[in-house]
Amino acid sequence: MREPRLTRAVALAPCAARRERALLQRWLAAPHVRRWWGDPARNLDDLLSPPVGGGEALIEVAARPVGYVRWQIPSRDELVEAGLGDLPEGTLDIDIAIGEPAYLGRGVASKALRLLVRRLCATPAPPAIMICTAVDNLAALRAYEAAGFVRDRLFEDPQFGAMWCLLISTVATPRLPRPRPR
Ligand SMILES: CC(C)(COP(=O)(O)OP(=O)(O)OC[C@H]1O[C@@H](n2cnc3c(N)ncnc32)[C@H](O)[C@@H]1OP(=O)(O)O)[C@@H](O)C(=O)NCCC(=O)NCCS
């Protein structure tokens, strides 16, 4: 039987990777994360350095930390190297992992991304927000599209090979007035 959805209980909590080192180390070593993120030691080093122009958060479900999300502004050189040099200056790039296997496939990442995008699009909104994943990471693609990201292009990552770059509109949708009760 399918596990129940957890969407309603998802929240983003403040995080400093340095203080969550043991938790992040465990998540990075979990086979389902290692499969897509690669070398856990290298990734831990990366996470312990502050995100350039961005931030980080723990993903919680009913106050229990189950994952990690980080957003930062890639350098122009990094974008150019990946063939993404036409993306506007200040584009934010998101990385996400649900570390606790029991919480996979229950809508946690897509809800966390919706919450994050809403927060990032509060003024001043970045010119673009992207999220990338290997072309065969079907769970990631599904979660990102459920959060509103749209496949923009394929590119070749120097480390991970064929990837999809997905983008989301950073222009806030105007709220429509609620219909008056009759
Ligand atoms: C990618 C990841 C963040 C998604 O997190 P999640 O909380 O499981 O995502 P969601 O539940 O919101 O959405 C996943 C969707 O993919 C589906 N799915 C899971 N495995 C799948 C597969 N092998 N093929 C197709 N769809 C799959 C789920 O059923 C779900 O769809 P649904 O909501 O329609 O049921 C998580 O799998 C993860 O942390 N993976 C390891 C790290 C990683 O890959 N990070 C991203 C790439 S860099």
PDBQT file of the ligand as one rigid body, heavy atoms in Angstrom, charges set to zero:
ROOT
HETATM    1  C1  LIG A 201      14.747  13.673  -5.691  1.00  0.00    +0.000 C 
HETATM    2  C2  LIG A 201      14.167  13.746  -4.273  1.00  0.00    +0.000 C 
HETATM    3  C3  LIG A 201      14.654  15.062  -3.635  1.00  0.00    +0.000 C 
HETATM    4  C4  LIG A 201      12.646  13.736  -4.364  1.00  0.00    +0.000 C 
HETATM    5  O1  LIG A 201      12.143  13.817  -3.044  1.00  0.00    +0.000 OA
HETATM    6  P1  LIG A 201      10.666  13.261  -2.661  1.00  0.00    +0.000 P 
HETATM    7  O2  LIG A 201      10.255  13.894  -1.408  1.00  0.00    +0.000 OA
HETATM    8  O3  LIG A 201      10.702  11.798  -2.748  1.00  0.00    +0.000 OA
HETATM    9  O4  LIG A 201       9.835  13.871  -3.897  1.00  0.00    +0.000 OA
HETATM   10  P2  LIG A 201       8.240  13.915  -4.049  1.00  0.00    +0.000 P 
HETATM   11  O5  LIG A 201       7.640  12.826  -3.232  1.00  0.00    +0.000 OA
HETATM   12  O6  LIG A 201       7.792  15.305  -3.853  1.00  0.00    +0.000 OA
HETATM   13  O7  LIG A 201       8.119  13.593  -5.607  1.00  0.00    +0.000 OA
HETATM   14  C5  LIG A 201       8.721  12.424  -6.142  1.00  0.00    +0.000 C 
HETATM   15  C6  LIG A 201       7.814  11.850  -7.222  1.00  0.00    +0.000 C 
HETATM   16  O8  LIG A 201       8.548  10.915  -8.005  1.00  0.00    +0.000 OA
HETATM   17  C7  LIG A 201       7.882   9.652  -7.980  1.00  0.00    +0.000 C 
HETATM   18  N1  LIG A 201       8.926   8.642  -8.099  1.00  0.00    +0.000 N 
HETATM   19  C8  LIG A 201       9.700   8.111  -7.127  1.00  0.00    +0.000 A 
HETATM   20  N2  LIG A 201      10.555   7.234  -7.679  1.00  0.00    +0.000 NA
HETATM   21  C9  LIG A 201      10.325   7.249  -9.018  1.00  0.00    +0.000 A 
HETATM   22  C10 LIG A 201      10.880   6.555 -10.139  1.00  0.00    +0.000 A 
HETATM   23  N3  LIG A 201      11.881   5.699  -9.986  1.00  0.00    +0.000 N 
HETATM   24  N4  LIG A 201      10.363   6.821 -11.360  1.00  0.00    +0.000 NA
HETATM   25  C11 LIG A 201       9.377   7.703 -11.540  1.00  0.00    +0.000 A 
HETATM   26  N5  LIG A 201       8.802   8.398 -10.517  1.00  0.00    +0.000 NA
HETATM   27  C12 LIG A 201       9.280   8.157  -9.293  1.00  0.00    +0.000 A 
HETATM   28  C13 LIG A 201       7.114   9.650  -6.679  1.00  0.00    +0.000 C 
HETATM   29  O9  LIG A 201       6.049   8.737  -6.702  1.00  0.00    +0.000 OA
HETATM   30  C14 LIG A 201       6.636  11.096  -6.649  1.00  0.00    +0.000 C 
HETATM   31  O10 LIG A 201       5.592  11.306  -7.578  1.00  0.00    +0.000 OA
HETATM   32  P3  LIG A 201       4.059  11.520  -7.073  1.00  0.00    +0.000 P 
HETATM   33  O11 LIG A 201       4.112  12.712  -6.138  1.00  0.00    +0.000 OA
HETATM   34  O12 LIG A 201       3.314  11.794  -8.306  1.00  0.00    +0.000 OA
HETATM   35  O13 LIG A 201       3.717  10.250  -6.373  1.00  0.00    +0.000 OA
HETATM   36  C15 LIG A 201      14.600  12.511  -3.418  1.00  0.00    +0.000 C 
HETATM   37  O14 LIG A 201      14.309  11.352  -4.138  1.00  0.00    +0.000 OA
HETATM   38  C16 LIG A 201      16.077  12.520  -3.053  1.00  0.00    +0.000 C 
HETATM   39  O15 LIG A 201      16.486  13.184  -2.119  1.00  0.00    +0.000 OA
HETATM   40  N6  LIG A 201      16.891  11.778  -3.810  1.00  0.00    +0.000 N 
HETATM   41  C17 LIG A 201      18.320  11.710  -3.549  1.00  0.00    +0.000 C 
HETATM   42  C18 LIG A 201      19.040  13.004  -3.901  1.00  0.00    +0.000 C 
HETATM   43  C19 LIG A 201      18.615  13.548  -5.238  1.00  0.00    +0.000 C 
HETATM   44  O16 LIG A 201      18.393  12.816  -6.186  1.00  0.00    +0.000 OA
HETATM   45  N7  LIG A 201      18.523  14.897  -5.314  1.00  0.00    +0.000 N 
HETATM   46  C20 LIG A 201      18.083  15.602  -6.496  1.00  0.00    +0.000 C 
HETATM   47  C21 LIG A 201      18.946  15.508  -7.654  1.00  0.00    +0.000 C 
HETATM   48  S1  LIG A 201      20.436  16.375  -7.544  1.00  0.00    +0.000 SA
ENDROOT
TORSDOF 0
